[in-house]
Amino acid sequence: MRKIGGLLCYAAVAVVSKNGEDLFSRHSKESYLSARGGSDASAIEQLRDRFEQAKNHGGDIALDDVDDLCTVYLAPSSIPNSGLGMYTTREIRKEESFHLREVGVALRDRAVHSTGNAGGDATKLLNQYPWSNTVLTHGIYETSMMESLVPGIGMLANSHLGLVNMRHHDPWKTETHKDGTDSFHYTESLTMDDVGRGSYSTHGHVIFEATRNVAAGEELFVSYGATWFDAREDRLGVIPDEANFIEADGILERFFRQNKEEMKEFELHRQYKLLLDNAEQRVEDASDKDEKRVAKKVRAALPNSVMDAFDVLRLGSTARWSAKDSVRDVDWLKEHGACIDNIRSYPSSLPNAGSGAFSTRSIKEGDTITTTPLITIERDELMLWGRNESGEQRSQELIGHQQLLNYCYGHRKSSLLFFPYSPVVNFVNHGGPEKSNAEMRWSTYSYSKSDWLAEPLDLMKANMKTGLMFDLVATRDIKRGEEVLIDYGGDWEERWQQHMEDWDSGKTPLDDLHNMTNYGNTSAVSELNLNSIVRTVEEQQSDPYPSHVATICLFNQPEGGECSDGAGEVLCRSRWEPSFDATKSKLCDIISRRTIQGRDWYTVSTNIFDKVSGEDMSLAVEFIARDAINFIHRPYTKDQYALEAFRHEIGLPLSMIPEQWLDLEGDELYEWPSDNQESE
Ligand SMILES: C[S@@+](CC[C@H](N)C(=O)[O-])C[C@H]1O[C@@H](n2cnc3c(N)ncnc32)[C@H](O)[C@@H]1O
């Protein structure tokens, strides 16, 4: 969705719509407030408890705060021609965390490693969905060019810039040692003995929160940023942003002050036509591109007839009028929607598997647990190709796969992969034939485009829309609190067994993974962040930090120049304010430390090299406080970037894949231990 290559960025837009406030009519029950998760610390405590319960009760967990009835639905979006959207049937209070935590799957340096087809090619469906790295905070430093896919609200919720009600929750803004995404299982249980290391995302804990009160029945909207829409004007038309809707509201307000309803109808029409003519003239008269764009968007926000303008009055704003059904009747949602909150993520009951999806309600055999749209991805797009010797061109050497492969469904005989993106569905783990209690099927939901199963492969690859869907169906009765497991298939199982054998025997190429210095432990990073003192570069010579650790400094550039030589210490200090905006953080070296009035202050030097201008923008900064310094993983040292980590798609039975999509022998993809074995 938003940004590609730093072009567009996720802005934490705090849009407060009057509509939402007005519609928020009744106070909800207390459990609902307690369910908002409270502080992150208590959320982690809760998770710890759940983990203990999971371990002690054979995987089942208690879910005291779950509503009996479904609270999140997939249903047609209220934005015309925008496919499906996501709706809540219970009110969500401003700043309340959305209860379904998500996984964030990082995409690594696609422009460098992908084939010509991918990485920046705007015609690829996959390229419509990644968030800029600021959503997975500190992701900025994970790799050179990082983007991420965040299912649930991060992919399924549409964007209406005038009705935004959800945004990514950023604990790192106030607690610099947190990156806002890491789930506790990651810091708790991931050790060198963990054979699952790197095979699942370390961002298993992405949280969204409400930017304003959200009414029961309301569609959930995030901001993709205005520039995302500007870049797609050809395909999507002119899409107003929040300011344009507000301006249009002002124009209508003036119109209705001057022209009363009791005026003669033809006079009203005439006056309104004049209003529209003026709006169009403004587009004509605009002196530059930006002005023209604003004028076009304001015009697009205005209704085309005076009758519709009266409708705006009734609904309260042009934004609300442009998506009339953005607050749907809950009964309508029950009838037309598909329930998508029957599962939540908690630490898996399986060893080495990271998080899992747990049923929040009792499900009967044959019932649909959740329904998910899919994006189709070509296998090539997830391959990591090396570089030639000069580093300028891609080589023919396949060096690995994007971690996203592990979250995709497919069959080795097809180059087509499917990535589901309903909430929590990506946490469903492999139970093998014995433990599985569910399976993925092509969806029977009325909005699933099942006729696409007859489409030729080329058309599927070129498709810029989503349409195919999966249902996750219970294959036996599932208790509330039980982990939902499917069978990833024989190919997956075989590769996993091979991976475990290689791991146990300490065989190469897994040596890198065993090597602490290369893919270091996150607990070490978290612990350093709790230390009050940061060692200077000189101190580190005799007392080094682990090599996977780097320091970033978060501070605001002073207005009106740097701390000059002549400036006194106090002035310097007041100028270099810590900032918790990760987008402004910089990798930095700690040069010296001084204690003034009992408080430690640091001189740091940032090392920034502007890739675009080629300019060395390194900066020496004096006097920043400890809380403006943060320990993070050095680029490429998080587990997901270990090239040798386990990689395999989730297997679909051969019988599910239409014959015309079977374009591969399949054996060339991985070094198959048993090449000729036909696996379902
Ligand atoms: C679709 S993801 C499932 C969610 C994942 N557990 C997480 O925490 O994000 C698939 C990955 O989960 C892990 N996984 C799933 N089932 C597993 C199992 N039975 N044993 C070990 N790892 C498993 C593997 O790393 C696999 O590549």
Residues whose N, C-alpha, C, O or C-beta is under 5 A from the ligand:
A	BS01	LIG	V103 G196 S199 Y200 S201 G204 L350 P351 N352 A353 G354 S355 N406 Y407 N426 F427 V428 N429 H430 G431 H648
